[in-house]
Amino acid sequence: MRREFPEKNPAYSGYDLEGIGARTVQAIETPEISVSLPLDLEGTPFQLSVWQALRAIPLGQSATYSEIACHIGVTNAAHSVLQACLANRVAVVIPCHRAVGDGGLGEYRWGLERKRLLLDREIRYSAV
């Protein structure tokens, strides 16, 4: 998180940036623990709408870039949804890993191996 936000020094409920990061790691390791932080996201109006839609995708589920585009009312914008996902600097809290391509995993800012791991872990936990 420090690499993504070197100019910021956020704090929330007694957590500094390292504590927020630790809470996020805990949510990765135990997906049923959600990360619910008030976010002051910086992005275009389109990016913000995509990121909001991503936060509404339930644990263990995914949606295609095209489905997300339709959900926010912008048909034929799958590539723009992908670009908004790649611009997301807050892994897991904005669950871009739940956005997939039509017929494949798509892309992920932090690598496809990590995306696959996050999705698999969420599916296992949501099935319990």
Secondary structure, DSSP 8 states (H G I E B T S, - for coil): -TTT-TT----BTTB-HHHHHHHHHHHHHSTTS---------S-HHHHHHHHHHHTS-TT--EEHHHHHHHTT-TT-HHHHHHHHHH--STTTS-GGGEEBTTB----TT-HHHHHHHHHHHHHHHH-
